[in-house]
Amino acid sequence: MIKHVNRPVLLFLGHKPRLLLISILGLVTLFMIIGIKLISHEPHAFLTEQASLPVNASFVDHTIQFEVETLKPDDSGENYFVNYRLKREQFRQESKAMLAELLNSSIEKNKAQAQEQWLELNSKIQQEEEIENLLKIKGFKDAVVDVFPEHVTVIVYAKSLTPHEVSIIQDIVVRVTKVRLDKIAVSAKK
């Protein structure tokens, strides 16, 4: 009589398929652990050491209005342009975070206003970046641009600007934003 012995399935497999199966199971387990950690991890929007720009959002006559402190030039040279962009980006992120909350609102009027503000902010960002890039193409070393509803401010990295250079800057700003010449402020910063 033949005795039947229960053997594990893995014994019937050869050595190489067994290693492959164990490797696949190990990878699946590793990916599951990483996935669980990523899902449970909450990213922080801002580091606590970052300085915060004073940004206020308020409802006035059922419209959303943002107020921000205007940045003033300092005497730090080229770092001025880097710092300006960092602060501008931080303000944009804070504005987008506030608008994102309103976009999820159940009140349709607030949601519509938030969508309008979101589109305006994206248009402003696109115009500022386009002007800055065009100025670099025209030979200016660096520049920062702020596009507001009623005016545009351009600060160029230079000791001074010739009337011809100011004219080039104004032409670019008018072409991109369609704002009038008397609403464009151009200054040099070295």
C-alpha positions as CSV (number, residue, x, y, z in Angstrom):
1,M,0.0,0.0,0.0
2,I,1.2,3.4,-0.9
3,K,1.2,6.0,1.8
4,H,0.0,9.4,0.7
5,V,2.1,12.2,2.2
6,N,0.9,15.8,2.1
7,R,3.6,18.1,0.8
8,P,3.5,21.8,0.4
9,V,2.8,23.1,-3.1
10,L,6.2,24.9,-3.2
11,L,8.1,21.6,-2.9
12,F,6.7,20.5,-6.3
13,L,8.0,23.7,-7.9
14,G,11.6,23.8,-9.0
15,H,14.1,26.1,-7.2
16,K,14.0,29.0,-9.7
17,P,10.2,29.3,-9.9
18,R,10.0,29.2,-6.1
19,L,12.5,32.2,-5.9
20,L,10.5,34.1,-8.5
21,L,7.2,33.5,-6.6
22,I,8.8,34.6,-3.3
23,S,10.3,37.7,-5.0
24,I,7.0,38.7,-6.5
25,L,5.2,38.3,-3.2
26,G,7.9,40.4,-1.5
27,L,7.5,43.2,-4.0
28,V,3.7,43.2,-3.7
29,T,4.0,43.4,0.1
30,L,6.6,46.2,-0.2
31,F,4.4,48.2,-2.6
32,M,1.4,47.7,-0.3
33,I,3.3,49.1,2.7
34,I,4.6,52.1,0.7
35,G,1.1,52.7,-0.7
36,I,-0.4,52.7,2.8
37,K,2.2,55.1,4.1
38,L,1.6,57.5,1.1
39,I,-2.1,57.4,1.6
40,S,-1.9,58.1,5.3
41,H,0.7,60.8,4.9
42,E,-0.7,64.4,4.9
43,P,1.7,66.8,3.0
44,H,2.2,70.2,4.5
45,A,1.4,73.2,2.3
46,F,4.0,75.5,3.8
47,L,7.0,75.1,6.0
48,T,6.7,76.7,9.4
49,E,9.8,78.7,8.9
50,Q,8.4,80.5,5.9
51,A,7.5,84.1,6.3
52,S,3.9,84.8,5.5
53,L,2.6,87.6,3.4
54,P,-0.3,89.3,4.9
55,V,-3.2,88.1,2.7
56,N,-6.8,89.0,3.6
57,A,-9.8,87.6,1.8
58,S,-13.1,89.2,2.4
59,F,-16.6,89.4,1.1
60,V,-17.8,92.9,0.1
61,D,-21.1,93.3,-1.7
62,H,-21.0,89.5,-2.4
63,T,-17.7,89.7,-4.2
64,I,-14.4,88.1,-3.1
65,Q,-11.6,90.7,-2.6
66,F,-8.0,90.0,-1.8
67,E,-5.6,92.5,-0.2
68,V,-1.9,92.0,0.0
69,E,0.9,94.1,1.2
70,T,2.9,95.7,-1.7
71,L,6.5,94.6,-1.8
72,K,9.0,97.4,-1.6
73,P,12.4,97.3,-3.2
74,D,15.4,96.7,-1.0
75,D,19.2,97.0,-1.5
76,S,20.0,93.4,-1.8
77,G,20.9,93.5,-5.6
78,E,20.2,90.3,-7.6
79,N,18.7,88.6,-4.5
80,Y,15.9,91.1,-4.8
81,F,14.5,89.4,-7.9
82,V,14.8,85.9,-6.3
83,N,13.1,87.0,-3.1
84,Y,10.4,88.9,-5.0
85,R,9.5,85.8,-7.0
86,L,9.5,83.6,-3.9
87,K,7.2,86.0,-2.0
88,R,5.0,86.3,-5.1
89,E,4.7,82.5,-5.5
90,Q,3.9,82.2,-1.8
91,F,1.1,84.7,-2.1
92,R,-0.2,82.9,-5.2
93,Q,-0.3,79.6,-3.3
94,E,-2.1,81.1,-0.4
95,S,-4.6,82.7,-2.8
96,K,-5.2,79.4,-4.6
97,A,-5.7,77.6,-1.3
98,M,-8.4,80.1,-0.3
99,L,-10.0,79.9,-3.7
100,A,-9.9,76.1,-3.7
101,E,-12.0,76.1,-0.5
102,L,-14.5,78.4,-2.1
103,L,-14.6,76.2,-5.2
104,N,-15.9,73.4,-3.1
105,S,-18.7,75.6,-1.6
106,S,-22.3,74.5,-1.9
107,I,-23.3,78.1,-2.5
108,E,-23.4,78.6,-6.2
109,K,-22.7,82.3,-6.1
110,N,-19.6,81.9,-4.1
111,K,-18.5,79.0,-6.3
112,A,-19.0,81.1,-9.5
113,Q,-17.0,84.0,-8.0
114,A,-14.2,81.7,-6.9
115,Q,-14.1,80.3,-10.4
116,E,-13.9,83.8,-11.9
117,Q,-11.1,84.8,-9.4
118,W,-9.2,81.5,-10.2
119,L,-9.3,82.3,-13.9
120,E,-8.2,85.9,-13.3
121,L,-5.3,84.7,-11.1
122,N,-4.2,82.2,-13.8
123,S,-4.5,84.9,-16.5
124,K,-2.4,87.3,-14.3
125,I,0.3,84.6,-13.8
126,Q,0.4,83.8,-17.5
127,Q,0.8,87.5,-18.5
128,E,3.5,88.1,-15.9
129,E,5.5,85.1,-17.0
130,E,5.1,86.0,-20.7
131,I,6.3,89.6,-20.1
132,E,9.3,88.5,-18.0
133,N,10.3,85.9,-20.6
134,L,9.9,88.4,-23.5
135,L,12.1,90.9,-21.6
136,K,14.8,88.3,-21.1
137,I,14.6,87.5,-24.9
138,K,15.1,91.3,-25.6
139,G,18.3,91.2,-23.6
140,F,17.3,92.3,-20.1
141,K,19.2,90.3,-17.5
142,D,16.2,89.9,-15.1
143,A,12.8,91.5,-14.5
144,V,9.8,91.0,-12.3
145,V,6.3,92.0,-13.4
146,D,3.1,92.5,-11.5
147,V,-0.1,92.8,-13.5
148,F,-3.0,94.4,-11.7
149,P,-6.4,95.1,-13.1
150,E,-5.7,98.8,-13.5
151,H,-1.9,99.0,-14.0
152,V,1.3,97.1,-14.5
153,T,4.5,97.4,-12.6
154,V,7.8,96.3,-14.2
155,I,11.2,96.3,-12.3
156,V,14.2,95.5,-14.5
157,Y,17.7,94.5,-13.3
158,A,19.7,97.4,-14.6
159,K,21.6,100.4,-13.2
160,S,19.4,102.7,-15.3
161,L,17.2,102.5,-18.4
162,T,17.4,104.5,-21.6
163,P,14.3,105.9,-23.2
164,H,14.6,103.3,-25.9
165,E,14.7,100.5,-23.3
166,V,11.7,101.9,-21.5
167,S,9.9,102.0,-24.9
168,I,10.7,98.3,-25.6
169,I,9.4,97.4,-22.1
170,Q,6.2,99.4,-22.6
171,D,5.6,97.9,-26.1
172,I,5.9,94.3,-24.6
173,V,3.5,95.1,-21.7
174,V,0.9,96.8,-24.0
175,R,1.1,93.8,-26.4
176,V,0.6,91.2,-23.7
177,T,-1.9,93.0,-21.4
178,K,-3.6,95.7,-23.6
179,V,-3.1,98.2,-20.7
180,R,-2.6,101.9,-21.6
181,L,0.9,103.4,-21.6
182,D,0.1,105.8,-18.7
183,K,-0.8,102.8,-16.6
184,I,2.7,101.1,-16.9
185,A,5.3,101.8,-14.2
186,V,8.9,100.9,-15.2
187,S,11.8,101.1,-12.9
188,A,15.4,99.9,-12.7
189,K,17.0,98.0,-9.8
190,K,20.6,97.1,-9.5
